[in-house]
């Protein structure tokens, strides 16, 4: 495997590791609903800009690991990740040409879809639904998209060439 390809896989792995840590980093109870979906944002980035580097199997395993970390019903994050990844694969050629703010709006829609599936799984598990609060992570994820996009673009260009 060429060194640049190995470096790229290391960057992808490190970005997902950072996202997993940020997804369980302790926050005050009032702010927990505002936590962005970091793992999902990373998956969206890698699928949009390097669609053949992240597989559905990897995302499924990553979602299961995130379920274990967060203590939610098993398969909740995997379902959301795979659905969003499928939509990203269908739309990445158009979305990568959008302005950063249109991309942010698209990230809002994608994270909103994942949050709907998460909310549905929570309801099936007998946990009470939270009204529209479940969409707050979609808003914060869309707001952090420009920062994540810029940071990951710099990492990708630095270690891929």
Phi and psi in radians as a Rosetta constraint file:
Dihedral C 1 N 2 CA 2 C 2 CIRCULARHARMONIC -1.086 0.35
Dihedral N 2 CA 2 C 2 N 3 CIRCULARHARMONIC 2.654 0.35
Dihedral C 2 N 3 CA 3 C 3 CIRCULARHARMONIC -1.065 0.35
Dihedral N 3 CA 3 C 3 N 4 CIRCULARHARMONIC -0.654 0.35
Dihedral C 3 N 4 CA 4 C 4 CIRCULARHARMONIC -1.146 0.35
Dihedral N 4 CA 4 C 4 N 5 CIRCULARHARMONIC -0.629 0.35
Dihedral C 4 N 5 CA 5 C 5 CIRCULARHARMONIC -1.194 0.35
Dihedral N 5 CA 5 C 5 N 6 CIRCULARHARMONIC -0.719 0.35
Dihedral C 5 N 6 CA 6 C 6 CIRCULARHARMONIC -1.115 0.35
Dihedral N 6 CA 6 C 6 N 7 CIRCULARHARMONIC -0.739 0.35
Dihedral C 6 N 7 CA 7 C 7 CIRCULARHARMONIC -1.058 0.35
Dihedral N 7 CA 7 C 7 N 8 CIRCULARHARMONIC -0.701 0.35
Dihedral C 7 N 8 CA 8 C 8 CIRCULARHARMONIC -1.094 0.35
Dihedral N 8 CA 8 C 8 N 9 CIRCULARHARMONIC -0.785 0.35
Dihedral C 8 N 9 CA 9 C 9 CIRCULARHARMONIC -1.138 0.35
Dihedral N 9 CA 9 C 9 N 10 CIRCULARHARMONIC -0.572 0.35
Dihedral C 9 N 10 CA 10 C 10 CIRCULARHARMONIC -1.159 0.35
Dihedral N 10 CA 10 C 10 N 11 CIRCULARHARMONIC -0.731 0.35
Dihedral C 10 N 11 CA 11 C 11 CIRCULARHARMONIC -1.093 0.35
Dihedral N 11 CA 11 C 11 N 12 CIRCULARHARMONIC -0.752 0.35
Dihedral C 11 N 12 CA 12 C 12 CIRCULARHARMONIC -1.086 0.35
Dihedral N 12 CA 12 C 12 N 13 CIRCULARHARMONIC -0.818 0.35
Dihedral C 12 N 13 CA 13 C 13 CIRCULARHARMONIC -1.075 0.35
Dihedral N 13 CA 13 C 13 N 14 CIRCULARHARMONIC -0.769 0.35
Dihedral C 13 N 14 CA 14 C 14 CIRCULARHARMONIC -1.142 0.35
Dihedral N 14 CA 14 C 14 N 15 CIRCULARHARMONIC -0.707 0.35
Dihedral C 14 N 15 CA 15 C 15 CIRCULARHARMONIC -1.110 0.35
Dihedral N 15 CA 15 C 15 N 16 CIRCULARHARMONIC -0.698 0.35
Dihedral C 15 N 16 CA 16 C 16 CIRCULARHARMONIC -1.225 0.35
Dihedral N 16 CA 16 C 16 N 17 CIRCULARHARMONIC -0.614 0.35
Dihedral C 16 N 17 CA 17 C 17 CIRCULARHARMONIC -1.117 0.35
Dihedral N 17 CA 17 C 17 N 18 CIRCULARHARMONIC -0.791 0.35
Dihedral C 17 N 18 CA 18 C 18 CIRCULARHARMONIC -1.067 0.35
Dihedral N 18 CA 18 C 18 N 19 CIRCULARHARMONIC -0.731 0.35
Dihedral C 18 N 19 CA 19 C 19 CIRCULARHARMONIC -1.099 0.35
Dihedral N 19 CA 19 C 19 N 20 CIRCULARHARMONIC -0.708 0.35
Dihedral C 19 N 20 CA 20 C 20 CIRCULARHARMONIC -1.121 0.35
Dihedral N 20 CA 20 C 20 N 21 CIRCULARHARMONIC -0.726 0.35
Dihedral C 20 N 21 CA 21 C 21 CIRCULARHARMONIC -1.109 0.35
Dihedral N 21 CA 21 C 21 N 22 CIRCULARHARMONIC -0.780 0.35
Dihedral C 21 N 22 CA 22 C 22 CIRCULARHARMONIC -1.144 0.35
Dihedral N 22 CA 22 C 22 N 23 CIRCULARHARMONIC -0.474 0.35
Dihedral C 22 N 23 CA 23 C 23 CIRCULARHARMONIC -1.294 0.35
Dihedral N 23 CA 23 C 23 N 24 CIRCULARHARMONIC -0.302 0.35
Dihedral C 23 N 24 CA 24 C 24 CIRCULARHARMONIC -2.081 0.35
Dihedral N 24 CA 24 C 24 N 25 CIRCULARHARMONIC 0.092 0.35
Dihedral C 24 N 25 CA 25 C 25 CIRCULARHARMONIC -1.077 0.35
Dihedral N 25 CA 25 C 25 N 26 CIRCULARHARMONIC 2.293 0.35
Dihedral C 25 N 26 CA 26 C 26 CIRCULARHARMONIC -1.097 0.35
Dihedral N 26 CA 26 C 26 N 27 CIRCULARHARMONIC 2.319 0.35
Dihedral C 26 N 27 CA 27 C 27 CIRCULARHARMONIC -2.247 0.35
Dihedral N 27 CA 27 C 27 N 28 CIRCULARHARMONIC 2.720 0.35
Dihedral C 27 N 28 CA 28 C 28 CIRCULARHARMONIC -1.031 0.35
Dihedral N 28 CA 28 C 28 N 29 CIRCULARHARMONIC 2.633 0.35
Dihedral C 28 N 29 CA 29 C 29 CIRCULARHARMONIC -0.977 0.35
Dihedral N 29 CA 29 C 29 N 30 CIRCULARHARMONIC -0.624 0.35
Dihedral C 29 N 30 CA 30 C 30 CIRCULARHARMONIC -1.169 0.35
Dihedral N 30 CA 30 C 30 N 31 CIRCULARHARMONIC -0.451 0.35
Dihedral C 30 N 31 CA 31 C 31 CIRCULARHARMONIC -1.707 0.35
Dihedral N 31 CA 31 C 31 N 32 CIRCULARHARMONIC -0.088 0.35
Dihedral C 31 N 32 CA 32 C 32 CIRCULARHARMONIC -1.100 0.35
Dihedral N 32 CA 32 C 32 N 33 CIRCULARHARMONIC -0.553 0.35
Dihedral C 32 N 33 CA 33 C 33 CIRCULARHARMONIC -1.239 0.35
Dihedral N 33 CA 33 C 33 N 34 CIRCULARHARMONIC -0.297 0.35
Dihedral C 33 N 34 CA 34 C 34 CIRCULARHARMONIC -1.638 0.35
Dihedral N 34 CA 34 C 34 N 35 CIRCULARHARMONIC -0.015 0.35
Dihedral C 34 N 35 CA 35 C 35 CIRCULARHARMONIC -1.146 0.35
Dihedral N 35 CA 35 C 35 N 36 CIRCULARHARMONIC 2.184 0.35
Dihedral C 35 N 36 CA 36 C 36 CIRCULARHARMONIC -1.132 0.35
Dihedral N 36 CA 36 C 36 N 37 CIRCULARHARMONIC 2.764 0.35
Dihedral C 36 N 37 CA 37 C 37 CIRCULARHARMONIC -1.514 0.35
Dihedral N 37 CA 37 C 37 N 38 CIRCULARHARMONIC 1.430 0.35
Dihedral C 37 N 38 CA 38 C 38 CIRCULARHARMONIC -1.080 0.35
Dihedral N 38 CA 38 C 38 N 39 CIRCULARHARMONIC -0.763 0.35
Dihedral C 38 N 39 CA 39 C 39 CIRCULARHARMONIC -1.104 0.35
Dihedral N 39 CA 39 C 39 N 40 CIRCULARHARMONIC -0.739 0.35
Dihedral C 39 N 40 CA 40 C 40 CIRCULARHARMONIC -1.144 0.35
Dihedral N 40 CA 40 C 40 N 41 CIRCULARHARMONIC -0.702 0.35
Dihedral C 40 N 41 CA 41 C 41 CIRCULARHARMONIC -1.097 0.35
Dihedral N 41 CA 41 C 41 N 42 CIRCULARHARMONIC -0.720 0.35
Dihedral C 41 N 42 CA 42 C 42 CIRCULARHARMONIC -1.101 0.35
Dihedral N 42 CA 42 C 42 N 43 CIRCULARHARMONIC -0.770 0.35
Dihedral C 42 N 43 CA 43 C 43 CIRCULARHARMONIC -1.076 0.35
Dihedral N 43 CA 43 C 43 N 44 CIRCULARHARMONIC -0.743 0.35
Dihedral C 43 N 44 CA 44 C 44 CIRCULARHARMONIC -1.059 0.35
Dihedral N 44 CA 44 C 44 N 45 CIRCULARHARMONIC -0.791 0.35
Dihedral C 44 N 45 CA 45 C 45 CIRCULARHARMONIC -1.031 0.35
Dihedral N 45 CA 45 C 45 N 46 CIRCULARHARMONIC -0.920 0.35
Dihedral C 45 N 46 CA 46 C 46 CIRCULARHARMONIC -1.135 0.35
Dihedral N 46 CA 46 C 46 N 47 CIRCULARHARMONIC -0.605 0.35
Dihedral C 46 N 47 CA 47 C 47 CIRCULARHARMONIC -1.277 0.35
Dihedral N 47 CA 47 C 47 N 48 CIRCULARHARMONIC -0.691 0.35
Dihedral C 47 N 48 CA 48 C 48 CIRCULARHARMONIC -1.107 0.35
Dihedral N 48 CA 48 C 48 N 49 CIRCULARHARMONIC -0.742 0.35
Dihedral C 48 N 49 CA 49 C 49 CIRCULARHARMONIC -1.866 0.35
Dihedral N 49 CA 49 C 49 N 50 CIRCULARHARMONIC -0.238 0.35
Dihedral C 49 N 50 CA 50 C 50 CIRCULARHARMONIC -2.580 0.35
Dihedral N 50 CA 50 C 50 N 51 CIRCULARHARMONIC 1.271 0.35
Dihedral C 50 N 51 CA 51 C 51 CIRCULARHARMONIC -1.101 0.35
Dihedral N 51 CA 51 C 51 N 52 CIRCULARHARMONIC -0.364 0.35
Dihedral C 51 N 52 CA 52 C 52 CIRCULARHARMONIC -1.683 0.35
Dihedral N 52 CA 52 C 52 N 53 CIRCULARHARMONIC 0.102 0.35
Dihedral C 52 N 53 CA 53 C 53 CIRCULARHARMONIC -1.612 0.35
Dihedral N 53 CA 53 C 53 N 54 CIRCULARHARMONIC -0.402 0.35
Dihedral C 53 N 54 CA 54 C 54 CIRCULARHARMONIC -2.081 0.35
Dihedral N 54 CA 54 C 54 N 55 CIRCULARHARMONIC 2.160 0.35
Dihedral C 54 N 55 CA 55 C 55 CIRCULARHARMONIC -1.648 0.35
Dihedral N 55 CA 55 C 55 N 56 CIRCULARHARMONIC 2.836 0.35
Dihedral C 55 N 56 CA 56 C 56 CIRCULARHARMONIC -1.119 0.35
Dihedral N 56 CA 56 C 56 N 57 CIRCULARHARMONIC -0.608 0.35
Dihedral C 56 N 57 CA 57 C 57 CIRCULARHARMONIC -1.121 0.35
Dihedral N 57 CA 57 C 57 N 58 CIRCULARHARMONIC -0.765 0.35
Dihedral C 57 N 58 CA 58 C 58 CIRCULARHARMONIC -1.071 0.35
Dihedral N 58 CA 58 C 58 N 59 CIRCULARHARMONIC -0.764 0.35
Dihedral C 58 N 59 CA 59 C 59 CIRCULARHARMONIC -1.131 0.35
Dihedral N 59 CA 59 C 59 N 60 CIRCULARHARMONIC -0.652 0.35
Dihedral C 59 N 60 CA 60 C 60 CIRCULARHARMONIC -1.114 0.35
Dihedral N 60 CA 60 C 60 N 61 CIRCULARHARMONIC -0.813 0.35
Dihedral C 60 N 61 CA 61 C 61 CIRCULARHARMONIC -1.123 0.35
Dihedral N 61 CA 61 C 61 N 62 CIRCULARHARMONIC -0.693 0.35
Dihedral C 61 N 62 CA 62 C 62 CIRCULARHARMONIC -1.093 0.35
Dihedral N 62 CA 62 C 62 N 63 CIRCULARHARMONIC -0.732 0.35
Dihedral C 62 N 63 CA 63 C 63 CIRCULARHARMONIC -1.121 0.35
Dihedral N 63 CA 63 C 63 N 64 CIRCULARHARMONIC -0.701 0.35
Dihedral C 63 N 64 CA 64 C 64 CIRCULARHARMONIC -1.131 0.35
Dihedral N 64 CA 64 C 64 N 65 CIRCULARHARMONIC -0.697 0.35
Dihedral C 64 N 65 CA 65 C 65 CIRCULARHARMONIC -1.129 0.35
Dihedral N 65 CA 65 C 65 N 66 CIRCULARHARMONIC -0.697 0.35
Dihedral C 65 N 66 CA 66 C 66 CIRCULARHARMONIC -1.134 0.35
Dihedral N 66 CA 66 C 66 N 67 CIRCULARHARMONIC -0.644 0.35
Dihedral C 66 N 67 CA 67 C 67 CIRCULARHARMONIC -1.053 0.35
Dihedral N 67 CA 67 C 67 N 68 CIRCULARHARMONIC -0.760 0.35
Dihedral C 67 N 68 CA 68 C 68 CIRCULARHARMONIC -1.113 0.35
Dihedral N 68 CA 68 C 68 N 69 CIRCULARHARMONIC -0.729 0.35
Dihedral C 68 N 69 CA 69 C 69 CIRCULARHARMONIC -1.112 0.35
Dihedral N 69 CA 69 C 69 N 70 CIRCULARHARMONIC -0.728 0.35
Dihedral C 69 N 70 CA 70 C 70 CIRCULARHARMONIC -1.587 0.35
Dihedral N 70 CA 70 C 70 N 71 CIRCULARHARMONIC -0.192 0.35
Dihedral C 70 N 71 CA 71 C 71 CIRCULARHARMONIC 1.226 0.35
Dihedral N 71 CA 71 C 71 N 72 CIRCULARHARMONIC 0.659 0.35
Dihedral C 71 N 72 CA 72 C 72 CIRCULARHARMONIC -1.859 0.35
Dihedral N 72 CA 72 C 72 N 73 CIRCULARHARMONIC 2.953 0.35
Dihedral C 72 N 73 CA 73 C 73 CIRCULARHARMONIC -0.927 0.35
Dihedral N 73 CA 73 C 73 N 74 CIRCULARHARMONIC 2.379 0.35
Dihedral C 73 N 74 CA 74 C 74 CIRCULARHARMONIC -1.100 0.35
Dihedral N 74 CA 74 C 74 N 75 CIRCULARHARMONIC 2.169 0.35
Dihedral C 74 N 75 CA 75 C 75 CIRCULARHARMONIC 1.800 0.35
Dihedral N 75 CA 75 C 75 N 76 CIRCULARHARMONIC -0.150 0.35
Dihedral C 75 N 76 CA 76 C 76 CIRCULARHARMONIC -1.048 0.35
Dihedral N 76 CA 76 C 76 N 77 CIRCULARHARMONIC -0.929 0.35
Dihedral C 76 N 77 CA 77 C 77 CIRCULARHARMONIC -1.271 0.35
Dihedral N 77 CA 77 C 77 N 78 CIRCULARHARMONIC -0.573 0.35
Dihedral C 77 N 78 CA 78 C 78 CIRCULARHARMONIC -1.055 0.35
Dihedral N 78 CA 78 C 78 N 79 CIRCULARHARMONIC -0.769 0.35
Dihedral C 78 N 79 CA 79 C 79 CIRCULARHARMONIC -1.054 0.35
Dihedral N 79 CA 79 C 79 N 80 CIRCULARHARMONIC -0.853 0.35
Dihedral C 79 N 80 CA 80 C 80 CIRCULARHARMONIC -1.091 0.35
Dihedral N 80 CA 80 C 80 N 81 CIRCULARHARMONIC -0.753 0.35
Dihedral C 80 N 81 CA 81 C 81 CIRCULARHARMONIC -1.097 0.35
Dihedral N 81 CA 81 C 81 N 82 CIRCULARHARMONIC -0.758 0.35
Dihedral C 81 N 82 CA 82 C 82 CIRCULARHARMONIC -1.211 0.35
Dihedral N 82 CA 82 C 82 N 83 CIRCULARHARMONIC -0.712 0.35
Dihedral C 82 N 83 CA 83 C 83 CIRCULARHARMONIC -1.099 0.35
Dihedral N 83 CA 83 C 83 N 84 CIRCULARHARMONIC -0.822 0.35
Dihedral C 83 N 84 CA 84 C 84 CIRCULARHARMONIC -1.143 0.35
Dihedral N 84 CA 84 C 84 N 85 CIRCULARHARMONIC -0.691 0.35
Dihedral C 84 N 85 CA 85 C 85 CIRCULARHARMONIC -1.074 0.35
Dihedral N 85 CA 85 C 85 N 86 CIRCULARHARMONIC -0.709 0.35
Dihedral C 85 N 86 CA 86 C 86 CIRCULARHARMONIC -1.085 0.35
Dihedral N 86 CA 86 C 86 N 87 CIRCULARHARMONIC -0.779 0.35
Dihedral C 86 N 87 CA 87 C 87 CIRCULARHARMONIC -1.113 0.35
Dihedral N 87 CA 87 C 87 N 88 CIRCULARHARMONIC -0.682 0.35
Dihedral C 87 N 88 CA 88 C 88 CIRCULARHARMONIC -1.118 0.35
Dihedral N 88 CA 88 C 88 N 89 CIRCULARHARMONIC -0.728 0.35
Dihedral C 88 N 89 CA 89 C 89 CIRCULARHARMONIC -1.074 0.35
Dihedral N 89 CA 89 C 89 N 90 CIRCULARHARMONIC -0.657 0.35
Dihedral C 89 N 90 CA 90 C 90 CIRCULARHARMONIC -1.266 0.35
Dihedral N 90 CA 90 C 90 N 91 CIRCULARHARMONIC -0.430 0.35
Dihedral C 90 N 91 CA 91 C 91 CIRCULARHARMONIC -2.068 0.35
Dihedral N 91 CA 91 C 91 N 92 CIRCULARHARMONIC -0.009 0.35
Dihedral C 91 N 92 CA 92 C 92 CIRCULARHARMONIC -1.093 0.35
Dihedral N 92 CA 92 C 92 N 93 CIRCULARHARMONIC -0.559 0.35
Dihedral C 92 N 93 CA 93 C 93 CIRCULARHARMONIC -1.159 0.35
Dihedral N 93 CA 93 C 93 N 94 CIRCULARHARMONIC -0.588 0.35
Dihedral C 93 N 94 CA 94 C 94 CIRCULARHARMONIC -1.406 0.35
Dihedral N 94 CA 94 C 94 N 95 CIRCULARHARMONIC -0.787 0.35
Dihedral C 94 N 95 CA 95 C 95 CIRCULARHARMONIC -1.180 0.35
Dihedral N 95 CA 95 C 95 N 96 CIRCULARHARMONIC -0.594 0.35
Dihedral C 95 N 96 CA 96 C 96 CIRCULARHARMONIC -1.152 0.35
Dihedral N 96 CA 96 C 96 N 97 CIRCULARHARMONIC -0.271 0.35
Dihedral C 96 N 97 CA 97 C 97 CIRCULARHARMONIC -1.644 0.35
Dihedral N 97 CA 97 C 97 N 98 CIRCULARHARMONIC -0.055 0.35
Dihedral C 97 N 98 CA 98 C 98 CIRCULARHARMONIC -1.252 0.35
Dihedral N 98 CA 98 C 98 N 99 CIRCULARHARMONIC 2.772 0.35
Dihedral C 98 N 99 CA 99 C 99 CIRCULARHARMONIC -1.186 0.35
Dihedral N 99 CA 99 C 99 N 100 CIRCULARHARMONIC 2.874 0.35
Dihedral C 99 N 100 CA 100 C 100 CIRCULARHARMONIC -1.083 0.35
Dihedral N 100 CA 100 C 100 N 101 CIRCULARHARMONIC -0.574 0.35
Dihedral C 100 N 101 CA 101 C 101 CIRCULARHARMONIC -1.341 0.35
Dihedral N 101 CA 101 C 101 N 102 CIRCULARHARMONIC -0.588 0.35
Dihedral C 101 N 102 CA 102 C 102 CIRCULARHARMONIC -1.217 0.35
Dihedral N 102 CA 102 C 102 N 103 CIRCULARHARMONIC -0.612 0.35
Dihedral C 102 N 103 CA 103 C 103 CIRCULARHARMONIC -1.087 0.35
Dihedral N 103 CA 103 C 103 N 104 CIRCULARHARMONIC -0.724 0.35
Dihedral C 103 N 104 CA 104 C 104 CIRCULARHARMONIC -1.052 0.35
Dihedral N 104 CA 104 C 104 N 105 CIRCULARHARMONIC -0.716 0.35
Dihedral C 104 N 105 CA 105 C 105 CIRCULARHARMONIC -1.111 0.35
Dihedral N 105 CA 105 C 105 N 106 CIRCULARHARMONIC -0.692 0.35
Dihedral C 105 N 106 CA 106 C 106 CIRCULARHARMONIC -1.168 0.35
Dihedral N 106 CA 106 C 106 N 107 CIRCULARHARMONIC -0.675 0.35
Dihedral C 106 N 107 CA 107 C 107 CIRCULARHARMONIC -1.070 0.35
Dihedral N 107 CA 107 C 107 N 108 CIRCULARHARMONIC -0.705 0.35
Dihedral C 107 N 108 CA 108 C 108 CIRCULARHARMONIC -0.999 0.35
Dihedral N 108 CA 108 C 108 N 109 CIRCULARHARMONIC -0.804 0.35
Dihedral C 108 N 109 CA 109 C 109 CIRCULARHARMONIC -1.101 0.35
Dihedral N 109 CA 109 C 109 N 110 CIRCULARHARMONIC -0.804 0.35
Dihedral C 109 N 110 CA 110 C 110 CIRCULARHARMONIC -1.133 0.35
Dihedral N 110 CA 110 C 110 N 111 CIRCULARHARMONIC -0.793 0.35
Dihedral C 110 N 111 CA 111 C 111 CIRCULARHARMONIC -1.174 0.35
Dihedral N 111 CA 111 C 111 N 112 CIRCULARHARMONIC -0.604 0.35
Dihedral C 111 N 112 CA 112 C 112 CIRCULARHARMONIC -1.065 0.35
Dihedral N 112 CA 112 C 112 N 113 CIRCULARHARMONIC -0.703 0.35
Dihedral C 112 N 113 CA 113 C 113 CIRCULARHARMONIC -1.105 0.35
Dihedral N 113 CA 113 C 113 N 114 CIRCULARHARMONIC -0.776 0.35
Dihedral C 113 N 114 CA 114 C 114 CIRCULARHARMONIC -1.113 0.35
Dihedral N 114 CA 114 C 114 N 115 CIRCULARHARMONIC -0.675 0.35
Dihedral C 114 N 115 CA 115 C 115 CIRCULARHARMONIC -1.163 0.35
Dihedral N 115 CA 115 C 115 N 116 CIRCULARHARMONIC -0.621 0.35
Dihedral C 115 N 116 CA 116 C 116 CIRCULARHARMONIC -1.082 0.35
Dihedral N 116 CA 116 C 116 N 117 CIRCULARHARMONIC -0.760 0.35
Dihedral C 116 N 117 CA 117 C 117 CIRCULARHARMONIC -1.166 0.35
Dihedral N 117 CA 117 C 117 N 118 CIRCULARHARMONIC -0.686 0.35
Dihedral C 117 N 118 CA 118 C 118 CIRCULARHARMONIC -1.058 0.35
Dihedral N 118 CA 118 C 118 N 119 CIRCULARHARMONIC -0.773 0.35
Dihedral C 118 N 119 CA 119 C 119 CIRCULARHARMONIC -1.132 0.35
Dihedral N 119 CA 119 C 119 N 120 CIRCULARHARMONIC -0.660 0.35
Dihedral C 119 N 120 CA 120 C 120 CIRCULARHARMONIC -1.128 0.35
Dihedral N 120 CA 120 C 120 N 121 CIRCULARHARMONIC -0.776 0.35
Dihedral C 120 N 121 CA 121 C 121 CIRCULARHARMONIC -1.113 0.35
Dihedral N 121 CA 121 C 121 N 122 CIRCULARHARMONIC -0.727 0.35
Dihedral C 121 N 122 CA 122 C 122 CIRCULARHARMONIC -1.052 0.35
Dihedral N 122 CA 122 C 122 N 123 CIRCULARHARMONIC -0.725 0.35
Dihedral C 122 N 123 CA 123 C 123 CIRCULARHARMONIC -1.129 0.35
Dihedral N 123 CA 123 C 123 N 124 CIRCULARHARMONIC -0.689 0.35
Dihedral C 123 N 124 CA 124 C 124 CIRCULARHARMONIC -1.171 0.35
Dihedral N 124 CA 124 C 124 N 125 CIRCULARHARMONIC -0.493 0.35
Dihedral C 124 N 125 CA 125 C 125 CIRCULARHARMONIC -1.434 0.35
Dihedral N 125 CA 125 C 125 N 126 CIRCULARHARMONIC -0.034 0.35
Dihedral C 125 N 126 CA 126 C 126 CIRCULARHARMONIC 1.541 0.35
Dihedral N 126 CA 126 C 126 N 127 CIRCULARHARMONIC 0.182 0.35
Dihedral C 126 N 127 CA 127 C 127 CIRCULARHARMONIC -1.563 0.35
Dihedral N 127 CA 127 C 127 N 128 CIRCULARHARMONIC 2.500 0.35
Dihedral C 127 N 128 CA 128 C 128 CIRCULARHARMONIC -1.138 0.35
Dihedral N 128 CA 128 C 128 N 129 CIRCULARHARMONIC 2.504 0.35
Dihedral C 128 N 129 CA 129 C 129 CIRCULARHARMONIC -1.413 0.35
Dihedral N 129 CA 129 C 129 N 130 CIRCULARHARMONIC 2.715 0.35
Dihedral C 129 N 130 CA 130 C 130 CIRCULARHARMONIC -1.947 0.35
Dihedral N 130 CA 130 C 130 N 131 CIRCULARHARMONIC 0.396 0.35
Dihedral C 130 N 131 CA 131 C 131 CIRCULARHARMONIC 1.248 0.35
Dihedral N 131 CA 131 C 131 N 132 CIRCULARHARMONIC -2.431 0.35
Dihedral C 131 N 132 CA 132 C 132 CIRCULARHARMONIC -1.585 0.35
Dihedral N 132 CA 132 C 132 N 133 CIRCULARHARMONIC 0.011 0.35
Dihedral C 132 N 133 CA 133 C 133 CIRCULARHARMONIC -1.023 0.35
Dihedral N 133 CA 133 C 133 N 134 CIRCULARHARMONIC -0.455 0.35
Dihedral C 133 N 134 CA 134 C 134 CIRCULARHARMONIC -1.144 0.35
Dihedral N 134 CA 134 C 134 N 135 CIRCULARHARMONIC -0.250 0.35
Dihedral C 134 N 135 CA 135 C 135 CIRCULARHARMONIC -1.552 0.35
Dihedral N 135 CA 135 C 135 N 136 CIRCULARHARMONIC -0.144 0.35
Dihedral C 135 N 136 CA 136 C 136 CIRCULARHARMONIC -1.013 0.35
Dihedral N 136 CA 136 C 136 N 137 CIRCULARHARMONIC -0.728 0.35
Dihedral C 136 N 137 CA 137 C 137 CIRCULARHARMONIC -1.079 0.35
Dihedral N 137 CA 137 C 137 N 138 CIRCULARHARMONIC -0.485 0.35
Dihedral C 137 N 138 CA 138 C 138 CIRCULARHARMONIC -1.171 0.35
Dihedral N 138 CA 138 C 138 N 139 CIRCULARHARMONIC -0.680 0.35
Dihedral C 138 N 139 CA 139 C 139 CIRCULARHARMONIC -1.168 0.35
Dihedral N 139 CA 139 C 139 N 140 CIRCULARHARMONIC -0.843 0.35
Dihedral C 139 N 140 CA 140 C 140 CIRCULARHARMONIC -1.194 0.35
Dihedral N 140 CA 140 C 140 N 141 CIRCULARHARMONIC -0.580 0.35
Dihedral C 140 N 141 CA 141 C 141 CIRCULARHARMONIC -1.144 0.35
Dihedral N 141 CA 141 C 141 N 142 CIRCULARHARMONIC -0.706 0.35
Dihedral C 141 N 142 CA 142 C 142 CIRCULARHARMONIC -1.139 0.35
Dihedral N 142 CA 142 C 142 N 143 CIRCULARHARMONIC -0.627 0.35
Dihedral C 142 N 143 CA 143 C 143 CIRCULARHARMONIC -1.231 0.35
Dihedral N 143 CA 143 C 143 N 144 CIRCULARHARMONIC -0.570 0.35
Dihedral C 143 N 144 CA 144 C 144 CIRCULARHARMONIC -1.535 0.35
Dihedral N 144 CA 144 C 144 N 145 CIRCULARHARMONIC -0.110 0.35
Dihedral C 144 N 145 CA 145 C 145 CIRCULARHARMONIC -0.962 0.35
Dihedral N 145 CA 145 C 145 N 146 CIRCULARHARMONIC -0.817 0.35
Dihedral C 145 N 146 CA 146 C 146 CIRCULARHARMONIC -1.032 0.35
Dihedral N 146 CA 146 C 146 N 147 CIRCULARHARMONIC -0.671 0.35
Dihedral C 146 N 147 CA 147 C 147 CIRCULARHARMONIC -1.160 0.35
Dihedral N 147 CA 147 C 147 N 148 CIRCULARHARMONIC -0.822 0.35
Dihedral C 147 N 148 CA 148 C 148 CIRCULARHARMONIC -1.099 0.35
Dihedral N 148 CA 148 C 148 N 149 CIRCULARHARMONIC -0.744 0.35
Dihedral C 148 N 149 CA 149 C 149 CIRCULARHARMONIC -1.042 0.35
Dihedral N 149 CA 149 C 149 N 150 CIRCULARHARMONIC -0.848 0.35
Dihedral C 149 N 150 CA 150 C 150 CIRCULARHARMONIC -1.113 0.35
Dihedral N 150 CA 150 C 150 N 151 CIRCULARHARMONIC -0.785 0.35
Dihedral C 150 N 151 CA 151 C 151 CIRCULARHARMONIC -1.124 0.35
Dihedral N 151 CA 151 C 151 N 152 CIRCULARHARMONIC -0.839 0.35
Dihedral C 151 N 152 CA 152 C 152 CIRCULARHARMONIC -1.181 0.35
Dihedral N 152 CA 152 C 152 N 153 CIRCULARHARMONIC -0.602 0.35
Dihedral C 152 N 153 CA 153 C 153 CIRCULARHARMONIC -1.077 0.35
Dihedral N 153 CA 153 C 153 N 154 CIRCULARHARMONIC -0.762 0.35
Dihedral C 153 N 154 CA 154 C 154 CIRCULARHARMONIC -1.095 0.35
Dihedral N 154 CA 154 C 154 N 155 CIRCULARHARMONIC -0.788 0.35
Dihedral C 154 N 155 CA 155 C 155 CIRCULARHARMONIC -1.072 0.35
Dihedral N 155 CA 155 C 155 N 156 CIRCULARHARMONIC -0.794 0.35
Dihedral C 155 N 156 CA 156 C 156 CIRCULARHARMONIC -1.075 0.35
Dihedral N 156 CA 156 C 156 N 157 CIRCULARHARMONIC -0.806 0.35
Dihedral C 156 N 157 CA 157 C 157 CIRCULARHARMONIC -1.213 0.35
Dihedral N 157 CA 157 C 157 N 158 CIRCULARHARMONIC -0.561 0.35
Dihedral C 157 N 158 CA 158 C 158 CIRCULARHARMONIC -1.230 0.35
Dihedral N 158 CA 158 C 158 N 159 CIRCULARHARMONIC -0.757 0.35
Dihedral C 158 N 159 CA 159 C 159 CIRCULARHARMONIC -1.749 0.35
Dihedral N 159 CA 159 C 159 N 160 CIRCULARHARMONIC -0.130 0.35
Dihedral C 159 N 160 CA 160 C 160 CIRCULARHARMONIC -1.614 0.35
Dihedral N 160 CA 160 C 160 N 161 CIRCULARHARMONIC -0.372 0.35
